[in-house]
Amino acid sequence: MLRRVSVIVSVPLLTSVVNAGDVMKRTRRPAIPADIVARIRDSKKIRQDDLEICADTLREVNKIPGVAGANIVAIEDCDGAVEVISLSGIRAGQSDPDKA
């Protein structure tokens, strides 16, 4: 029998490499790829790059069947969550931001 499951993913808005390390220590089985940590570490405009990384992640997660939504974890930059949603092009009930 086929079962359908809807999941909510958590996507952290990382403010620094230190913040990424904290998320990895405090979260059970976090998945922050090394290339993302390197991109943040090497960034000259960390906030903008972080917003773009998070928006890119939301767009990719949006393509995965069974994902019903995302929790943007923005502890140090709550306004950033709103910006990420806008940058991603994803709105409630919209499955493909490219068709907006």
DRENKOL-615487 format. One record per atom (N, C-alpha, C): residue number from 0; x, y, z. Coordinates in steps of 0.05 Angstrom, whole numbers. Atoms other than C-alpha are relative to their C-alpha. Layout:
+-----+--------+--------+--------+
! num !      u !      v !      w !
+-----+--------+--------+--------+
! NUM !      X !      Y !      Z !
...
+-----+--------+--------+--------+
This chain:
+-----+--------+--------+--------+
! num !      u !      v !      w !
+-----+--------+--------+--------+
!   0 !     17 !    -23 !      0 !
!   0 !      0 !      0 !      0 !
!   0 !     18 !     25 !      0 !
!   1 !    -15 !    -25 !      2 !
!   1 !     26 !     68 !    -19 !
!   1 !    -11 !     20 !     21 !
!   2 !      8 !    -20 !    -19 !
!   2 !     25 !    119 !     37 !
!   2 !     12 !     27 !     -8 !
!   3 !     -9 !    -27 !      6 !
!   3 !     30 !    193 !     27 !
!   3 !      6 !     15 !     26 !
!   4 !     -9 !    -14 !    -23 !
!   4 !     67 !    236 !     77 !
!   4 !      6 !     29 !     -8 !
!   5 !     -7 !    -27 !      5 !
!   5 !     71 !    311 !     80 !
!   5 !     20 !      8 !     22 !
!   6 !    -20 !     -8 !    -20 !
!   6 !    132 !    341 !    114 !
!   6 !      5 !     30 !     -2 !
!   7 !     -9 !    -28 !     -2 !
!   7 !    155 !    409 !    136 !
!   7 !     30 !      0 !      4 !
!   8 !    -29 !     -1 !     -4 !
!   8 !    229 !    424 !    128 !
!   8 !      8 !     26 !     14 !
!   9 !    -11 !    -24 !    -12 !
!   9 !    270 !    473 !    168 !
!   9 !     24 !      9 !    -16 !
!  10 !    -21 !    -11 !     16 !
!  10 !    315 !    519 !    129 !
!  10 !     12 !     23 !     16 !
!  11 !    -11 !    -21 !    -16 !
!  11 !    363 !    560 !    171 !
!  11 !     10 !     24 !    -16 !
!  12 !    -12 !    -24 !     11 !
!  12 !    380 !    632 !    154 !
!  12 !     26 !      5 !     16 !
!  13 !    -26 !      0 !    -13 !
!  13 !    454 !    630 !    170 !
!  13 !     12 !     28 !     -1 !
!  14 !    -11 !    -27 !     -1 !
!  14 !    487 !    695 !    192 !
!  14 !     30 !      0 !      0 !
!  15 !    -30 !      2 !      0 !
!  15 !    559 !    670 !    196 !
!  15 !      8 !    -29 !      0 !
!  16 !    -11 !     27 !     -2 !
!  16 !    603 !    609 !    195 !
!  16 !     -4 !    -10 !     28 !
!  17 !      4 !      8 !    -28 !
!  17 !    599 !    609 !    271 !
!  17 !    -29 !     -9 !      4 !
!  18 !     28 !      7 !     -2 !
!  18 !    523 !    609 !    266 !
!  18 !     -5 !    -27 !    -13 !
!  19 !      4 !     26 !     13 !
!  19 !    526 !    550 !    217 !
!  19 !     10 !    -22 !     18 !
!  20 !    -11 !     19 !    -18 !
!  20 !    570 !    513 !    266 !
!  20 !    -18 !     -5 !     24 !
!  21 !     19 !      2 !    -22 !
!  21 !    521 !    527 !    323 !
!  21 !    -24 !    -17 !     -8 !
!  22 !     23 !     15 !     10 !
!  22 !    463 !    501 !    281 !
!  22 !      7 !    -30 !     -3 !
!  23 !     -8 !     28 !      3 !
!  23 !    502 !    438 !    265 !
!  23 !      4 !    -14 !     27 !
!  24 !     -3 !     12 !    -27 !
!  24 !    518 !    426 !    339 !
!  24 !    -26 !     -5 !     14 !
!  25 !     25 !      1 !    -16 !
!  25 !    448 !    440 !    366 !
!  25 !    -22 !    -16 !    -14 !
!  26 !     22 !     12 !     16 !
!  26 !    406 !    407 !    311 !
!  26 !      7 !    -30 !     -5 !
!  27 !     -3 !     29 !      5 !
!  27 !    396 !    332 !    304 !
!  27 !      2 !     -4 !    -30 !
!  28 !     -5 !      6 !     28 !
!  28 !    425 !    310 !    237 !
!  28 !     -4 !     24 !    -19 !
!  29 !      3 !    -22 !     18 !
!  29 !    432 !    378 !    205 !
!  29 !     14 !     -6 !    -27 !
!  30 !    -12 !      4 !     26 !
!  30 !    449 !    380 !    131 !
!  30 !      7 !     27 !    -11 !
!  31 !    -10 !    -25 !     11 !
!  31 !    490 !    442 !    116 !
!  31 !     25 !     -8 !    -16 !
!  32 !    -23 !      9 !     16 !
!  32 !    535 !    424 !     57 !
!  32 !     24 !     17 !      3 !
!  33 !    -26 !    -14 !     -3 !
!  33 !    608 !    443 !     60 !
!  33 !      2 !     23 !    -19 !
!  34 !     -2 !    -22 !     19 !
!  34 !    601 !    486 !     -2 !
!  34 !    -16 !     24 !      8 !
!  35 !     16 !    -23 !    -10 !
!  35 !    547 !    528 !     31 !
!  35 !     16 !     14 !     22 !
!  36 !    -17 !    -12 !    -22 !
!  36 !    592 !    539 !     93 !
!  36 !     23 !     15 !    -12 !
!  37 !    -23 !    -14 !     13 !
!  37 !    650 !    557 !     47 !
!  37 !    -10 !     26 !    -14 !
!  38 !     11 !    -24 !     13 !
!  38 !    605 !    606 !      8 !
!  38 !     -5 !     22 !     20 !
!  39 !      4 !    -20 !    -21 !
!  39 !    586 !    641 !     73 !
!  39 !     26 !     10 !     10 !
!  40 !    -27 !     -8 !    -10 !
!  40 !    658 !    641 !     98 !
!  40 !     14 !     19 !    -19 !
!  41 !    -14 !    -16 !     19 !
!  41 !    684 !    672 !     34 !
!  41 !    -16 !     25 !    -10 !
!  42 !     17 !    -22 !      9 !
!  42 !    627 !    722 !     26 !
!  42 !     10 !     28 !      8 !
!  43 !     -6 !    -29 !     -6 !
!  43 !    640 !    797 !     21 !
!  43 !    -25 !     14 !     10 !
!  44 !     26 !    -11 !     -8 !
!  44 !    566 !    812 !     31 !
!  44 !    -17 !    -22 !     11 !
!  45 !     11 !     25 !    -12 !
!  45 !    545 !    757 !     78 !
!  45 !    -30 !      0 !      2 !
!  46 !     29 !      0 !     -3 !
!  46 !    473 !    779 !     91 !
!  46 !    -14 !     -6 !    -26 !
!  47 !     12 !      4 !     26 !
!  47 !    455 !    783 !     18 !
!  47 !      5 !    -28 !    -11 !
!  48 !     -6 !     28 !      9 !
!  48 !    490 !    718 !      1 !
!  48 !    -16 !    -20 !     16 !
!  49 !     15 !     18 !    -17 !
!  49 !    456 !    684 !     60 !
!  49 !    -30 !      0 !     -9 !
!  50 !     27 !     -1 !      9 !
!  50 !    388 !    708 !     37 !
!  50 !     -4 !    -15 !    -26 !
!  51 !      1 !     14 !     26 !
!  51 !    402 !    682 !    -33 !
!  51 !      3 !    -31 !      3 !
!  52 !     -4 !     29 !     -6 !
!  52 !    427 !    614 !     -6 !
!  52 !    -26 !    -12 !     11 !
!  53 !     24 !      9 !    -12 !
!  53 !    364 !    607 !     35 !
!  53 !    -23 !     -1 !    -20 !
!  54 !     20 !      0 !     21 !
!  54 !    319 !    627 !    -23 !
!  54 !      4 !    -22 !    -21 !
!  55 !     -7 !     22 !     18 !
!  55 !    355 !    578 !    -69 !
!  55 !     -9 !    -27 !     12 !
!  56 !      7 !     25 !    -14 !
!  56 !    345 !    523 !    -17 !
!  56 !    -31 !     -3 !      0 !
!  57 !     29 !      2 !      1 !
!  57 !    270 !    539 !    -13 !
!  57 !    -10 !     -8 !    -27 !
!  58 !      8 !      7 !     27 !
!  58 !    263 !    535 !    -88 !
!  58 !      5 !    -30 !     -6 !
!  59 !     -6 !     28 !      4 !
!  59 !    298 !    467 !    -89 !
!  59 !    -18 !    -18 !     16 !
!  60 !     17 !     16 !    -18 !
!  60 !    258 !    440 !    -30 !
!  60 !    -28 !     -1 !    -11 !
!  61 !     27 !     -3 !     11 !
!  61 !    194 !    464 !    -64 !
!  61 !     -5 !    -21 !    -22 !
!  62 !      2 !     19 !     21 !
!  62 !    208 !    414 !   -120 !
!  62 !     -3 !    -29 !     10 !
!  63 !      1 !     27 !    -11 !
!  63 !    209 !    353 !    -74 !
!  63 !    -28 !     -8 !      7 !
!  64 !     27 !     10 !     -6 !
!  64 !    144 !    313 !    -73 !
!  64 !     -2 !     -6 !     29 !
!  65 !      5 !      5 !    -28 !
!  65 !    114 !    309 !     -4 !
!  65 !      7 !     22 !     19 !
!  66 !     -7 !    -23 !    -17 !
!  66 !    143 !    374 !     22 !
!  66 !    -24 !     19 !      0 !
!  67 !     24 !    -16 !     -2 !
!  67 !     84 !    413 !     48 !
!  67 !      6 !     29 !      8 !
!  68 !     -7 !    -27 !     -8 !
!  68 !    121 !    474 !     73 !
!  68 !     28 !      1 !     12 !
!  69 !    -26 !     -4 !    -11 !
!  69 !    183 !    504 !    103 !
!  69 !     -1 !     18 !     24 !
!  70 !     -3 !    -17 !    -23 !
!  70 !    201 !    533 !    170 !
!  70 !     27 !     14 !     -3 !
!  71 !    -25 !    -15 !      3 !
!  71 !    252 !    588 !    159 !
!  71 !      9 !      8 !     28 !
!  72 !    -11 !     -5 !    -27 !
!  72 !    295 !    590 !    222 !
!  72 !     18 !     25 !     -2 !
!  73 !    -15 !    -26 !      3 !
!  73 !    317 !    663 !    227 !
!  73 !      1 !     13 !     28 !
!  74 !     -2 !     -9 !    -28 !
!  74 !    336 !    673 !    300 !
!  74 !     11 !     28 !      2 !
!  75 !    -13 !    -25 !     -2 !
!  75 !    382 !    732 !    290 !
!  75 !     -9 !     21 !    -20 !
!  76 !      8 !    -19 !     21 !
!  76 !    348 !    764 !    230 !
!  76 !    -28 !     -7 !     -9 !
!  77 !     28 !      7 !      6 !
!  77 !    272 !    756 !    232 !
!  77 !    -10 !     13 !    -25 !
!  78 !      8 !    -13 !     24 !
!  78 !    262 !    807 !    177 !
!  78 !     11 !    -14 !    -25 !
!  79 !    -12 !     16 !     22 !
!  79 !    307 !    763 !    134 !
!  79 !    -19 !    -21 !    -11 !
!  80 !     19 !     21 !      9 !
!  80 !    253 !    709 !    132 !
!  80 !    -19 !     11 !    -21 !
!  81 !     18 !    -13 !     19 !
!  81 !    206 !    757 !     96 !
!  81 !     14 !      4 !    -26 !
!  82 !    -15 !     -5 !     24 !
!  82 !    260 !    776 !     47 !
!  82 !      6 !    -26 !    -15 !
!  83 !     -6 !     26 !     12 !
!  83 !    277 !    702 !     34 !
!  83 !    -25 !     -9 !    -16 !
!  84 !     25 !      8 !     13 !
!  84 !    204 !    687 !     17 !
!  84 !     -4 !     16 !    -26 !
!  85 !      3 !    -17 !     24 !
!  85 !    202 !    745 !    -31 !
!  85 !     21 !     -7 !    -21 !
!  86 !    -21 !      8 !     19 !
!  86 !    269 !    727 !    -63 !
!  86 !     -5 !    -27 !    -13 !
!  87 !      4 !     27 !     11 !
!  87 !    249 !    655 !    -72 !
!  87 !    -21 !     -1 !    -22 !
!  88 !     22 !      1 !     19 !
!  88 !    187 !    672 !   -112 !
!  88 !    -21 !    -19 !      7 !
!  89 !     20 !     20 !     -8 !
!  89 !    148 !    620 !    -74 !
!  89 !    -20 !     13 !     19 !
!  90 !     21 !    -10 !    -17 !
!  90 !     81 !    638 !    -44 !
!  90 !    -18 !    -23 !      7 !
!  91 !     18 !     21 !     -8 !
!  91 !     29 !    597 !     -8 !
!  91 !    -17 !    -10 !    -23 !
!  92 !     16 !     11 !     21 !
!  92 !     -6 !    550 !    -56 !
!  92 !     12 !      0 !    -28 !
!  93 !    -13 !     -1 !     25 !
!  93 !     44 !    561 !   -111 !
!  93 !     22 !    -21 !     -2 !
!  94 !    -19 !     22 !      1 !
!  94 !     82 !    499 !   -132 !
!  94 !     24 !      5 !    -17 !
!  95 !    -22 !     -6 !     18 !
!  95 !    126 !    529 !   -186 !
!  95 !      3 !     30 !     -2 !
!  96 !     -3 !    -29 !      1 !
!  96 !    153 !    600 !   -176 !
!  96 !      6 !     10 !    -28 !
!  97 !     -6 !     -9 !     27 !
!  97 !    175 !    602 !   -249 !
!  97 !    -26 !      6 !    -16 !
!  98 !     26 !     -4 !     14 !
!  98 !    101 !    602 !   -270 !
!  98 !    -15 !     24 !     11 !
!  99 !     14 !    -23 !    -12 !
!  99 !     84 !    664 !   -228 !
!  99 !     -3 !     22 !    -20 !
+-----+--------+--------+--------+
